[in-house]
Amino acid sequence: MLKTLSDELYVQYLDELKAAHLSERDGMKRLIACLAVIRRYLKKLKELVTTNPFASKAEEARFFKYEKPKFYQWLTYYQEKYTIDQGKPTEGGKTLMRYFADQLKVYSRFFRQNEFHYQYYKLDAQELDNIYFIRGAEGQQTLIPEVPDVDPAFSTGMDYLFAKFMAYEQLEEDLKTEFRRQEVGAGLSNSAINADGKIQRRFRWTGETVNLIELGHAIYLNRQVNEGEIGINEFFEGLGEFFGVNLGVPKRGFEDLKARKRLSKTHFTDKLRDALLKKMDDDNTYNPHNKQNRNREI
């Protein structure tokens, strides 16, 4: 019940956040407008929890592990985005590309500094959920990171950090997209930049990220890579790195595919199959070696 209400609220939240973002051209005014929406919806989310108490510890852990960080990430995202935009050099081309590379190093360093917790997030681990995502839970100091002073009735030891991971991953993706736009003007259209600021050439995935997630699961489940002797997190990390896309947590992406209602659960792979069959049918319909088709050309 709470998950359904939270999902409905999140859809409204993103719509209003997008409208606020598009309503202002000035950076500061845009930030103020977006922060107003974010704070209003965080308040609504808290009221939702107050009026719909958790049915179990498992539901509470799931909420603070997935739902609240999903909402809260945009607070960090817009604050960081404003700082990045304000610091952009006036020169374009390689100067701006180097600036983006330096920003990527900041996020890469943050992930390394929080390696244990970031791997817990990336692997979608569950062993410490009763410490990390239950309000008032106590654990060893090494297991719980330092976080800002928060409302104990609406916070746990880790939901803030998970929200920050989400925000920084989105900012990484944005920076790489901005970099690719600049590389075209700099004559480096076949290159890309990694988190260490090094330029390298690679393919780019220009379709929707969810399509690559669906394709990735199909390839992995059919054991087409390394004879199937590879972990799904390792495979998705390599696939995303190759195409320059952050694919997120594989399990979470698969759950999103399963939850589709408007589209087929295999929407993209269905399209791939249809495109292949159409090409085969078209080739059979028009074959220059077929006598009937040769007569048609004359």
C-alpha positions as CSV (number, residue, x, y, z in Angstrom):
1,M,0.0,0.0,0.0
2,L,2.7,2.5,1.0
3,K,4.8,1.6,-2.0
4,T,1.9,2.3,-4.3
5,L,1.2,5.6,-2.7
6,S,4.8,6.5,-2.8
7,D,5.1,5.7,-6.5
8,E,2.1,7.8,-7.4
9,L,3.5,10.7,-5.4
10,Y,6.9,10.3,-7.2
11,V,5.3,10.6,-10.6
12,Q,3.6,13.9,-9.5
13,Y,6.9,15.0,-8.0
14,L,8.9,14.5,-11.2
15,D,6.3,16.3,-13.2
16,E,6.3,19.4,-11.0
17,L,10.1,19.3,-10.7
18,K,10.4,19.3,-14.5
19,A,8.0,22.2,-14.8
20,A,9.9,24.2,-12.2
21,H,13.2,23.4,-14.0
22,L,11.8,24.6,-17.4
23,S,10.1,27.7,-15.9
24,E,13.3,29.6,-15.2
25,R,16.3,30.4,-17.3
26,D,18.3,32.1,-14.6
27,G,20.4,29.6,-12.7
28,M,19.6,30.9,-9.2
29,K,15.9,31.3,-9.8
30,R,15.8,27.8,-11.3
31,L,17.5,26.4,-8.2
32,I,15.1,28.2,-5.8
33,A,12.0,27.0,-7.8
34,C,13.3,23.4,-7.8
35,L,14.2,23.4,-4.1
36,A,10.7,24.7,-3.3
37,V,9.2,21.7,-5.1
38,I,11.6,19.2,-3.5
39,R,11.0,20.4,0.0
40,R,7.2,20.4,-0.5
41,Y,7.3,16.8,-1.7
42,L,9.7,15.6,1.0
43,K,7.1,17.0,3.5
44,K,4.3,15.1,1.7
45,L,6.4,11.9,1.8
46,K,6.9,12.3,5.5
47,E,3.2,12.9,6.0
48,L,2.5,9.7,3.9
49,V,4.6,7.7,6.3
50,T,3.0,9.3,9.4
51,T,-0.5,8.4,8.2
52,N,0.4,5.0,6.8
53,P,2.6,3.3,9.5
54,F,4.9,0.5,8.3
55,A,3.4,-2.9,8.5
56,S,6.7,-4.6,9.3
57,K,10.5,-3.9,9.7
58,A,11.0,-5.2,6.2
59,E,8.6,-2.6,4.8
60,E,10.4,0.1,6.8
61,A,13.8,-0.9,5.5
62,R,12.6,-1.0,2.0
63,F,11.1,2.5,2.2
64,F,14.3,4.0,3.6
65,K,16.5,2.1,1.3
66,Y,14.7,2.8,-2.0
67,E,11.8,5.2,-1.7
68,K,13.1,8.1,0.4
69,P,16.5,8.2,-1.3
70,K,14.7,8.3,-4.6
71,F,12.9,11.5,-3.5
72,Y,15.8,13.0,-1.6
73,Q,18.5,12.6,-4.3
74,W,17.1,15.6,-6.2
75,L,18.0,17.9,-3.4
76,T,21.7,17.1,-3.7
77,Y,21.4,16.9,-7.5
78,Y,20.1,20.4,-8.0
79,Q,22.4,22.0,-5.4
80,E,25.5,20.3,-7.0
81,K,24.2,21.1,-10.6
82,Y,24.0,24.8,-9.7
83,T,27.6,24.8,-8.4
84,I,28.9,23.0,-11.5
85,D,27.1,25.4,-13.8
86,Q,28.3,28.5,-11.9
87,G,31.9,27.2,-12.1
88,K,32.0,26.5,-15.9
89,P,34.8,28.3,-17.7
90,T,33.7,30.8,-20.4
91,E,35.9,29.0,-22.9
92,G,34.4,26.0,-24.7
93,G,36.1,23.1,-26.4
94,K,38.9,21.3,-24.6
95,T,39.0,23.8,-21.7
96,L,35.4,23.0,-20.9
97,M,36.1,19.3,-21.4
98,R,38.9,19.4,-18.9
99,Y,36.6,21.1,-16.4
100,F,34.1,18.3,-16.8
101,A,36.9,15.8,-16.3
102,D,37.9,17.5,-13.1
103,Q,34.3,17.4,-11.8
104,L,34.1,13.6,-12.6
105,K,37.3,13.1,-10.5
106,V,35.4,14.6,-7.5
107,Y,32.6,12.1,-7.7
108,S,35.0,9.2,-8.4
109,R,37.0,10.2,-5.3
110,F,33.8,10.3,-3.3
111,F,32.8,6.8,-4.3
112,R,36.3,5.5,-3.4
113,Q,36.2,7.2,0.0
114,N,32.9,5.5,0.7
115,E,33.9,2.2,-1.0
116,F,32.3,-0.2,1.5
117,H,29.0,1.6,1.5
118,Y,29.0,2.3,-2.2
119,Q,29.6,-1.4,-3.0
120,Y,26.7,-2.3,-0.6
121,Y,24.6,0.1,-2.7
122,K,25.8,-1.2,-6.1
123,L,25.4,-4.8,-5.2
124,D,22.0,-4.2,-3.6
125,A,23.1,-6.1,-0.6
126,Q,20.7,-6.8,2.3
127,E,22.8,-8.2,5.1
128,L,23.0,-4.9,7.0
129,D,19.6,-3.5,6.2
130,N,18.4,-3.9,9.8
131,I,21.2,-1.5,10.9
132,Y,21.2,0.8,7.9
133,F,17.5,1.4,7.2
134,I,15.6,0.9,10.5
135,R,15.0,4.1,12.5
136,G,16.8,4.1,15.8
137,A,18.9,1.1,15.0
138,E,22.4,1.0,16.5
139,G,25.4,-0.6,15.0
140,Q,29.2,-0.5,15.1
141,Q,30.5,3.0,14.3
142,T,32.4,1.7,11.3
143,L,29.2,0.4,9.7
144,I,27.3,3.7,9.9
145,P,28.8,6.8,8.2
146,E,28.6,10.3,9.5
147,V,25.6,12.1,8.2
148,P,24.1,15.6,8.8
149,D,21.8,16.2,11.7
150,V,18.5,14.7,10.6
151,D,14.9,14.1,11.8
152,P,15.2,10.8,13.7
153,A,11.5,10.1,13.0
154,F,12.1,10.2,9.3
155,S,15.7,9.2,8.8
156,T,18.0,6.2,9.2
157,G,21.8,5.7,9.3
158,M,22.2,5.3,5.5
159,D,19.3,6.7,3.5
160,Y,21.0,10.1,3.2
161,L,24.2,8.5,1.7
162,F,22.2,6.3,-0.7
163,A,20.4,9.5,-1.9
164,K,23.8,11.1,-2.4
165,F,25.1,8.0,-4.4
166,M,22.0,8.3,-6.7
167,A,22.5,12.0,-7.2
168,Y,26.2,11.7,-7.9
169,E,25.6,8.9,-10.4
170,Q,23.1,11.1,-12.2
171,L,25.5,14.0,-12.2
172,E,28.3,11.8,-13.6
173,E,26.0,10.8,-16.5
174,D,25.1,14.5,-17.1
175,L,28.7,15.5,-17.2
176,K,29.6,12.8,-19.7
177,T,26.7,13.9,-21.9
178,E,28.0,17.5,-21.7
179,F,31.4,16.3,-22.6
180,R,30.2,14.4,-25.7
181,R,28.5,17.6,-26.9
182,Q,31.8,19.5,-26.6
183,E,33.9,16.8,-28.2
184,V,32.0,17.2,-31.5
185,G,33.1,20.8,-31.7
186,A,36.7,19.9,-30.7
187,G,36.9,17.3,-33.5
188,L,36.9,14.4,-31.1
189,S,33.4,13.0,-32.0
190,N,34.5,9.4,-31.6
191,S,36.0,9.8,-28.2
192,A,34.7,9.9,-24.6
193,I,36.0,10.6,-21.1
194,N,36.3,8.3,-18.1
195,A,36.1,9.2,-14.5
196,D,39.9,9.8,-14.3
197,G,39.7,12.5,-16.9
198,K,41.3,10.5,-19.7
199,I,40.1,10.7,-23.2
200,Q,39.4,7.4,-24.9
201,R,37.6,6.3,-28.0
202,R,34.5,4.1,-27.7
203,F,31.0,3.5,-28.9
204,R,28.1,5.5,-27.5
205,W,24.7,4.3,-26.5
206,T,22.3,6.9,-27.9
207,G,19.0,5.1,-27.2
208,E,17.1,5.1,-23.9
209,T,19.1,3.6,-21.0
210,V,16.2,1.3,-20.1
211,N,16.6,-0.4,-23.5
212,L,20.2,-1.2,-22.8
213,I,19.2,-2.5,-19.3
214,E,16.6,-4.8,-21.0
215,L,19.1,-6.0,-23.6
216,G,21.7,-6.5,-20.9
217,H,19.5,-8.8,-18.9
218,A,18.6,-10.8,-22.0
219,I,22.2,-11.3,-22.9
220,Y,23.2,-12.2,-19.3
221,L,20.4,-14.7,-18.8
222,N,21.3,-16.4,-22.0
223,R,24.9,-16.8,-20.8
224,Q,26.3,-15.2,-24.0
225,V,29.4,-13.6,-22.3
226,N,32.3,-15.6,-20.8
227,E,30.3,-18.8,-21.2
228,G,28.0,-17.4,-18.5
229,E,30.8,-17.4,-15.9
230,I,30.5,-13.8,-14.9
231,G,28.5,-12.0,-12.2
232,I,25.6,-9.9,-13.2
233,N,27.0,-6.8,-11.5
234,E,30.4,-7.2,-13.2
235,F,28.7,-7.7,-16.5
236,F,26.4,-4.6,-16.2
237,E,29.4,-2.5,-15.0
238,G,31.4,-3.6,-18.1
239,L,28.4,-3.1,-20.5
240,G,27.7,0.4,-19.1
241,E,31.4,1.4,-19.2
242,F,31.7,0.2,-22.8
243,F,28.7,2.4,-23.9
244,G,29.3,5.2,-21.5
245,V,26.0,4.7,-19.6
246,N,25.3,4.3,-15.9
247,L,23.0,1.2,-15.8
248,G,22.5,1.4,-12.0
249,V,21.8,-1.7,-9.9
250,P,20.9,-4.7,-12.1
251,K,18.3,-6.1,-9.7
252,R,16.6,-2.7,-9.4
253,G,16.5,-2.3,-13.2
254,F,15.0,-5.8,-13.6
255,E,12.3,-5.1,-11.1
256,D,11.4,-1.9,-13.0
257,L,11.1,-4.0,-16.2
258,K,8.8,-6.5,-14.4
259,A,6.6,-3.6,-13.1
260,R,5.8,-2.2,-16.6
261,K,2.1,-1.8,-17.2
262,R,1.7,0.4,-20.2
263,L,4.5,-1.2,-22.3
264,S,5.3,-4.9,-22.8
265,K,7.8,-6.2,-20.2
266,T,10.1,-7.0,-23.2
267,H,9.3,-3.9,-25.2
268,F,12.8,-3.3,-26.6
269,T,13.8,-6.9,-27.3
270,D,10.4,-7.3,-29.0
271,K,11.3,-4.4,-31.3
272,L,14.7,-6.0,-32.0
273,R,13.0,-9.2,-33.1
274,D,10.4,-7.4,-35.2
275,A,13.2,-5.4,-36.9
276,L,15.1,-8.5,-37.8
277,L,12.1,-10.4,-39.1
278,K,11.1,-7.3,-41.2
279,K,14.6,-7.1,-42.7
280,M,14.5,-10.9,-43.5
281,D,11.0,-10.6,-45.0
282,D,12.0,-7.5,-47.1
283,D,15.1,-9.3,-48.4
284,N,13.0,-12.3,-49.4
285,T,10.5,-10.1,-51.1
286,Y,13.1,-8.3,-53.1
287,N,16.0,-10.6,-54.1
288,P,18.0,-9.4,-57.2
289,H,18.9,-13.1,-57.9
290,N,15.3,-14.0,-58.2
291,K,14.1,-14.1,-61.8
292,Q,10.8,-12.5,-61.0
293,N,12.5,-9.5,-59.3
294,R,14.9,-9.2,-62.3
295,N,12.0,-8.8,-64.6
296,R,10.5,-6.2,-62.3
297,E,13.6,-4.1,-62.6
298,I,13.4,-4.1,-66.4
